[in-house]
Amino acid sequence: MKKIHSFILLLISMVVLNAQSNTFKDIDKLLEFSQQEYAKMELISSLKNAKKALTLSINNKYDKGICKANLNISNVLLTIGMYKDGLFYLENAVLTSFYKSTPSMQAEVCRLRGRAYTSLKLYEISIKEYRKQLKISKNIEDKDLKDLSILFTHQNLSNTFQIQNNKDSVFKHLKIQEELLKKHFNEKDDYYYYSTLYNQYGDYYLSLQQHEIANEYFNKSIKLLQKNDAQFLYTTFIGLAKLEERRNIEKTIIYYKKALENAKKIGSKETEMYIYKDLSNYYITNNINSKEATIYLYKYQALNDSLDVKNKELVQLAFDQLIDQRDQNHKENSKQIVVFFFIVVCISFVGMIFWYVRFLKTKKEILNIMEIKTILRSNIKEVGVEIDKKQKKIEELELKANNYFFELSNLVEQNSPHFWGRFQEIYPSFSSKILEINSTLKVSELTFCSYIYLGFSNKEIAKYTYKSIRTVENNRYNLRKKLKLNTEEDFTIWLRKFVDKLQ
């Protein structure tokens, strides 16, 4: 039974994973369509597919899809001049785990930022982004993708420096592109990248007024494109038209018309519109044909109006996407607030329980302390009574000792024959302990020791025993020797310590 249950669970898991895998593939296809439509400048279709891919990716928690969809949406928005919103979607892409782990995505974000900042004329910031892209591109594992990202970076840097009229930097990055193309790309297969380089060289030499060299590069580009039946020719034709503007009116018009024909063929309405404007201006400036100039101007305005309508639709679509995204962010924020509030309530509840338990514990501890204090007070009282008793006993003993001392002192002062007998009654172990050190001591010597024990000085002993001080000093000296005292030791202190210790 358990095996059947496990098999069913495994089967369900496989079905779910397969369905999820198919959904991810559908999202990847939508993103691919979005990129293809962008390449054709079908921006509305590109944006719709990217939007659909983003919604599906969010619903299915497809991190890669979320990242790429945000990048595609950003690309379209930046193309139509919605820079703030385009950068907003870039930041959404940056928040994904796929972005953080994929250098190619990081490089693409830098490229799009650089493009936005260039359009906003923030050239220094733009250059920083491109240089950052260059650094990141070196970490891309796929060699072809890495080479392409590095090449695109130098193309963008060349364009930005060309706008800034920084000739040295333009030439430097053109040379790097040339070296990269020779090293990693084949002119036959990658002709479009070579054509872009030749056009950039043409623009560079045209800005230096070196028309012959510029002409060589533009012609090199057009021959390469025509040889490979390329579709996008208008950039090179426009370059040739700009080259001939001050040299040959007929050639200028021919190249503009060729560029116009190519733009119409590939469906680049925006390019077609600007060529009409350039032709109209050129005709008017050179007094060629006012009627034809008016026709071109009319076509420019008509196409501009048409594109305005289309752009308005695109902008509205972009705004709808932004509103949907912000509504979703608002919902996510609301969820986060609810979760945060719930966590705060839980923490507060746990805190209250902890406080209550702590309160009960503290209360119990206080009661225990009060009980201990009561016991201690009782014990202290009892101890106090005992101390008082002992103190009284000590006082009684001290009084008794004082009385004994005064009694013995009086007997010494009287040189009474009863002194020694009374001393032995009060200190019964005195003589026996002294005799343990030296058993040959006489009674007179033991009596002398008792005088010293009681604290009498040599002078006092001499006075009360009617002897000379010298005799007393000699007796003291002899006794020290017999009791083996060190010369440093005080006889009185030693005697008291020795006898009292043995009591």
Secondary structure, DSSP 8 states (H G I E B T S, - for coil): -HHHHHHHHHHHHHHHHHHHHHHHHHHHHHHHHHHHHHHTT-HHHHHHHHHHHHHHHHHTT-HHHHHHHHHHHHHHHHHTT-HHHHHHHHHHHHTSHHHHH-HHHHHHHHHHHHHHHHHTT-HHHHHHHHHHHHHHHTT-SSHHHHHHHHHHHHHHHHHHHHHTT-HHHHHHHHHHHHHHHHHH--TTTSHHHHHHHHHHHHHHHHHTT-HHHHHHHHHHHHHHHHHTT-S--HHHHHHHHHHHTTT-HHHHHHHHHHHHHHHHHHT-HHHHHHHHHHHHHHHHHTTS-HHHHHHHHHHHHHHHHHHHHHHHHHHHHHHHHHHHHHHHHHHHHHHHHHHHHHHHHHHHHHHHHHHHHHHHHHHHHHHHHHHHHHHHHHHHHHHHHHHHHHHHHHHHHHHHHHHHHHHHHHHHHTT-TTHHHHHHHHSTTHHHHHHHH-TT--HHHHHHHHHHHTT--HHHHHHHHT--HHHHHHHHHHHHHHTT--TTS-HHHHHHHHHHHT-
